[in-house]
């Protein structure tokens, strides 16, 4: 390792240590903002909207009184992760009282029972019974929700409630990245994507905060890119990578899915590019080398991959085996290219050369796969996923891919692979088209009341559908309970999924124009693509401090840029 890498590693070790020290979970108490509905004998429910203090008192001058079987549905204003604090008063019925608590990411989910339209307690308890004390405080629950239904169970009891406060648990880190432009919808989408991934940054980088409170390594790429764009190199990324590595002895495939082991390698290249943390990369060698050999062992003499395990890209493409095969071929090409770079960094030139040789073989095969896919694929589902990866690995003409992705606009999109589709559009210089799709597709969730982005979404679901923040009226469809597929049917569908945060990263990288050209931001290229926008400004985190950027379109059509960067970073303007 040369002297430059040694000095860089020491500098970054200090920076990354500072990040790790800030990355702690904190609790915040949040009062509800709206009463959605009361059923039964409920008096003074507005009391629950007042800011609470978490303390019971002997005074009953201002309490919410519930008599007999009754219920209240509350709205906390936005999706959050955590539980509930219940503060009771001096009710005339002394002793503990029984309640049913139901958390919901939508109003309709909060009104559901377990098993109804896919409602589940998988991964987190969202519907259960409990006892609360007389004249006391109880805290319960740990899930993702925005809405709460609290129901009394005993017919003859009277319950006095002083407070019902959400316990918001989140990672106490500063937003360093930012994005603002003259299109308010794009601003909202960037912000909601940032909030979505922030909520999923709990003990590890989870997929979802209600269901899928797990580290799915293949799903992490959009999440990781959003984390880099908003918070910088947070230690939750390597901890999540290590967790999955340690849980997957070779020759196993991570999460049982071969492509997810490929994504693990690709994520390590990103982490090293953004941090320059060579010591961490060296710790991966004992796993990385045999994993690369395992990937190479699946490649036949013609350069075609035959990966084992579950063969998977994303759920909407899963039924189209030709699309999955094409996508996996492209991912294998990308993985071997990353493997070659990582092995060079680690000084393993023999394995780097082997990766290079097989990269050439798999790339030649991928070009044939791309031609065959366009000619023979008869399934519209999954084609956008496959061609996006074929473009990103360089095996398919980017302009041809853009035409396929933009065909029928958002048909065939998914909240996960939509990120890679937009990346493929950017590669073809279709930035304006990508922004239009982002506004239409991710904006469609916002139109349905979303405050975080969802596990999956189809714009066709919105036809005659009621938003998540309303009780579904007769004759309308429930956007949450009546839709979904595969493992996310109905209320099992997660409405806060980190893999859906891709537009946040995309807007920072392609509209602000930030491209990391050399390890640890030593060299950064700034290339704005404003499309229909008149101006954009924002910031991007680096190990040395934020880069601040502003671009404005002048009357001549020329873009004027103002860029301020830490002295350690060389800025290339284009």
N, C-alpha and C positions, 0 to 999 in steps of 0.2 A: 504494500500500500504506500503510495507516494506521500510526500509531506503535505501537499495541498489537501488530500483526502483526510489526513490525520487532523489537521487544523480545523477543517470543515466539520469533522465528526465531533470534535471537542466543543465547538461553538454550538452545534445543534443539540448536543447532549444537554447543555444548559437550557436552551430554549424549550426542548421537549420536557425536561424536568419541571419547568415552570408551568407548562400546559397541564402535566399530570397532577400537579398540586392543586390546580383550580377545579379539576374534574371531579367534583363531589356532588352527591345527591342532597337536595334540600327539600324542605316541606313548607308549603304556604297554604293558609286557610282562605278559602274563597266563598263568599256568600252568593246565593242564587240571584239571578237578575229578573226572573219572570216566573209567575205561576201559570203553568200551562192548563191545569185542570184540577178541580176538587170534586170528589164524589162523596156523598154522605154528609154527616153533620160536622162541618169544619168551620170554626169561627176564627176570625182575625188571621187568615193565612199570610196577609201582607207583612206580619211581624217577621216572617222568615227571610224577607228580602233585606232587612236592616243589617248593617255591618255588625258582625258578632265579636265577642271577646273570649268565647270558649269557657264561660264560667256560669254555673247555675247560681241563682239567688233565691231568697225566701219571698221575694215580691212576685205576686201574680198579676200585677197591674197591666202588664203588656206581654201576653203569651198567646200562642196559637193553641186553641182548645179543640181536641178531636174526641167525639163521643161515639162509642159503639164501633161498628165496622165502617171504616171510611178510608179515604186515600187522598194523597196530594201528589201531583206531578210537577217537578221543578226543572227549570232550565238554568244551567250555570253559564250560559253565554257562548262557550266554545269548548271543544273537546279538551279533556285533560286526563292525566294519568294519576291514579291514587285511590283514596277511599273516602270515608264519610265520618264527620264528627256530629254526634247527636247530643244536644244539651236539653235536658228535661227540667220542668218546673215542679212545683209542689202540687201535684195532681191530687184530687180528692180520692182517687183509687190508689192506695199506697201499695208499695211492693213493685217488683219487676213487672214489666208489661211486654207482651209479644208483638213483634213487628215483622212484616215481610219487606225486604229491601230489594229493589230491582234497578240495577244500573242499565242505561241504554245509550248507545251511540246515536240513536234516533228516538223520537217520541214514541213511535210504534214499538220499538224494541223494549223501551221502559214499561210499556203496557203489556208485554208478552209474558207467558209462562215458559218454563224450560220445556223444550221439545216442540213448541209452537213455531212453525215456519222456520225451523232450523235453529231456534234459540238454544244456546248451550252454555254450560259452565266449563267447557274445555279451556284449559290453561289458566283461567281466572274465574273466581266465583262472582257471577253477576246477578244471580237471583237466589235468595236464601232467606230463612227465618232467623231471628235473633231475639234476645231479651235486652231491654234497656232498663237502667235503674230509675227508681223514683228519686227525683231531686239530685241528679248527677250528670255525668258525662260518659259517653261511650264512643269509641272509635272502632271502625270496622271497614273491611273491604280493601281491595287492591286490584284495580281493573282500569280499562279505558272507557270513558263515558263523557257525555255532556248532560244527559237527562237522568232524573232520579224519580222513581215512584216509591213512596213510603206508604204502607198500608197497616192499619191496626187490625188485629186478628180477633180479639175477644169482644163478644157482643155487648157486654155490660160495663166495659172499662171506660174510663175517661183519661186521656193523655194530654198533658200540657207540654208544649214544645216551645223552648226559647230560641233555639237555633238549629239549623241543619246546614253545616258548612262542608264543602268539598275540601279534601286534603290533597292538594296538588303536589306530586312528587316529581321533581325534574332535576336535570343535571345543571348545576350552578356554574354556567360558563357564559362568557360575554360573546355577543354577536359582533364579530369584527368585520365580516363581509356585509355589503349592502348593495342595493340596486334600486334606482328610481329613474323613471323616464316619463315622457308626456302621455303614455298610455296607462291609465289607472288600472285597467284589468291586468296587464302584465305585471304591474307593481304588486297587485294583490296576489297573483299566482306565485311570484317569487317569494313573497312573505309567507304564504300558506305552506309552500314547500319547505321553507326553512323551519317553520313551526312543527310541521309533520315529522321531519327527521329529528328535531330536537326532542320531541316527546319520546321517540323510539330510542334515544340515547339514555338508557337506564343503566343497570349493572353492566350490560353488554349492549351491543348495537342490535336491537330486536327488529323483527319485521313489523310486528304490530304490538299494541299495548293492551288490547282486549284478548284477541286470539292470534296466535303466532308470536307469543312472547319467547321467541327462540332465535338463535343465530343461524340463519340460513345463508351459508357463505356465498352461494351464487347470486343471491338477491342483493348483495351488499354493494355492488359496483355503483349503481345510481345513488345509494345512500352515502357511500364514502365520498363520492364526488361532491355531493351536497354539503357534507361535513367540511370538506376542504374549503368550499366556496364561502361558507358562513362562519365557521369556527376555527378553521385551520386544522393542524395536525393533532387532533385530540387522541389521547392514549386509549380511548375506547376501541379504536380501529385495530391496533396490534393485539390488544387483549382478546378481542373477538376472533381474530385470525388464529391466535394461539389456542384458544378454547376448542375450536373446531379441529385444528391439527391434532391436539392431544386426545381428542375423542375419536380419532379416525386412524387407527394403526393401519399401515400399508400391508397388503394391497387393497384395502378398502377404499371406497370412493366417498368423499365428504357428503354427509347427509344422505348417503346411499345413491347419489346422483353423479355420474361421471363428469358432466360439464361443471359441476360445482367445484371439483378439484382443479379443473382448468382455471376457473375464476379465482381460486385461491392464489395461483401463480400470477395471474394478471394483476390482482390486487397488490401483491408484493412489489411488482414493478412500479405501480402507482405510488405506493408508500415510500419506496426508495427515491423515486423521482422528486416527490414533494418534500422529503425530509433529509435525504442524504445520510440516513442513519445506517452506516455500514455495520456497526456492531450488532444491531438487531438483525440485519440481513444475514450476517455470519451465523447467528443462532438458528437460522432456518436450514442451513446446508444439509444437515443429517437427514432431514425430511425431504427437502427440495430435490436433491440429486436423485434419490431412488424414485420419487414421484415422476420426474421428467423421464427417467428410464422406463417407467411403467407406461407412460403415455406413448413413448416411442415404440414400445413393444406391441401396441395395438395397431400400428400402421403397416399395411401390406406393401408388396413390391410395387404396386401402382400408385402408392401415396395416399390411399384411402384409409380413413380411420375406422376402427372397429371397437370403439370404446365400450366397456362393460357397464355394469350397474344399470340404473334407470336412465333412459335416454330422454332428456328433457331440456326444453328451452324456457317456455312459460306455458301456463295452462291453456290460453286460447289457441296456441299452435299445436297442442299436444296430440290432437287427432290426426294431424297431417304428417305421416311418417316421412314423406319425402322432404317436407320443410324441416323437420327435426334433423334428418340426416345431413341436409345441406348446411344448416346452422352449426351443427357439431363439426363438420369439416372446416368451416370458417373459423370456429373457435380453436380448433387444433392448430391451424396456421398461426393464429394470433399468439397462442400459448408458446409454441416453439420459438417464435420471434422474441417473446419476453424471456423465455428460458435462456436463450442465447445471451441476451443482454445481462441477465442476472449472473450467469456463470462467468462472464467476462469480469463483472464487478468483483466476484469472489475469487478470481484467479484460477478457475477450473477451465482451462482452455480446451482440454480434450472433450469435455461434455459440451462446451460452447460450440465447438466445431461440429459435434454430432447433431446438436439442435439445429445448427445452420443447414446441414446437409438434409435433414428430414424436413425442415421448413421449406426448402426448395421443392422437395418431392410433394409435400402436402399442398403447397401453393399451386403447383401445376395441376394436381388433381382437382383442387377447388375451382379452378377456372373451367375445367370440363364439367364439374358438378353444377356450376352456375349456368352453363349453356344448356345442359340437360334439364335443369330445374325450370328454366323459362319455357322450354319446348314442351315438356311432359307434364308439368304440374297442372292438375285440373281442379285443385281445391283452393278457393280464395282464402280460406282460413290458414293462417300461418305463413302466407307468402311474404308479408311485409317483414315479419320477424327474420325470416331466412335471408331475404335479399339485403336487409340492413347489415347483417353480419358479413355477408359476402362482399358488400361494398367496403365495410370498415377494414377487412383483411386485405383489400386490394384486388380481389379475384373477380370483381364484376364492375362494369362501367358505372360510375357514380351517377351520371345523368340518366341512364336507363333505370337505375334503382330509384331515383327521385320520382320518375314518372309512375312507377309502380306504387310507391308509398303515397303519393299525392292522389292516386286514383280513388275516387269516391271518398275523398278527404279522410275522415276518421274511421271509416269501416276497417275492421281488422286491427285496430289499435288496442293496446293494453297499457295499463298504468305502469307496468314494469318495462316491457320492451319498447314502449313509446319513446323512452329516453334514447335508445339506440336508433330508432327510426329517425328521430330528430337529429341525432349525430350524423346519420347518413345523409340527410337533407343538407346539413351544413357542409359536408364534404363536397356536395355538388353545387355549393354556393346558392342553395335555395333557402336562404335565411328568412326571407320575408314569408315564404310558404310555410316554413316551420313555425314562425311566430303566429301565423293565422291558425294553424292546427292546434298549437298550444292554447290559444285563446278559446277556440271552439271546444276542444276536448276537456282540458283541465278546467276551463271556465264553466263548462257544463255542470261539473260537480258543485262549483260555487253557486250556480243558479238553483241547485237543489238543496241549498242551505249548508253545504259543507264548510267546516272551518279547518279541516285537515283533508288530505287526499286519500283516496280509497284503494283497497286491494285490487279492485277491478272496476271497470265502468264501460258502459256502452251508451252512446247518446240516444239510441232507440229506446232505452229504458225510460227516458224522460217523457215520452208521449203519454199524455193523460195521467201522469204520475204526480203525487203529492210530495212536497219537500220533506226532508227529515225533521224539520223543526215544527211540523204541524201534525195535528191529529188527522188521519186520513179520512176525508169525507166520503160518503156513499157515492159510488160510481167512479171513484178515482183509484188508481193503483198505488201501492206502497213501494216507493223507490228502494226501500231497504228490504222489507220482508218478502216482496213478490219477485225478486230478481236474484241473479247470481247463478253460478254453475260450479261444477267440479267439487272442490273442497270448501267452497264459500257460498253455499246456497242460503238464501234468506238472511235471517238475523245472525247467522254464523259469519256472514260477510264482515270483514274488518273495515271500518271506515277511517282508520288511521294506520296507514301502511307506509313504512319508510321507503320502499322501492318506488313509490309513486312520486317522490320528490324531485325527479329528474329535471323538470323545467328550471328549478332554482340554479342548479349547476350550469345548465345549458345557456341560460340568459347571461350569467356571469362570464362564461367562457367565450360565447360567440357574439353577444351584443356589446357588452363591455369590451370583449375581445382579448381576454387574458389567456395566454398559452405559455406554459412552463417549457422552456427549451433546454434547460440544463439542470443538473441535479441541485435540489434545494434552492430553487429560484435564483441561481447565480445569473441566469439569463432568461428574460421573459419577453415574449413578443406580444405587442398590443395591436390587434387588428380589429377595429370596430366594424360591425355589420348592422346598420340601423334600420334597414328596410323602410317601413313607412314612418319610422320615428323621426322627430325633429331634434331630440336631444336625449342623452342618457348620462347618468353619473352614478358613481358607486365606489366601493372599495373591495379589496381582495386580501385575505390574510396571507402572510408569509412568516417564516421563522424570525425575521428581522423587524417585523412591523408591517402595517398595511400599505399596499399600493393604493393610492387614490387616483381616480380617473374621471374625466368629464369629456364627452364628445358632443359637439353641436354642428348641425348642418347649416352652413352659411347660405346666403341668397344665391351664390354662384353654384351651389350644390356641393362644394367642397366641405369636407368634415374637418373642423378645427378641434384639436385635442389638447387637453391640459392633463399632464400626468406627473404625479409626485411619487417617488419610490425611495425606500431606504438605500443608503449609499452602497450597500453590499450587492445590490441588484443592478445588472446591466439591462436597460430597456431598449428593445428594438421596436421602432415604430413603423407600421405599414399602413 
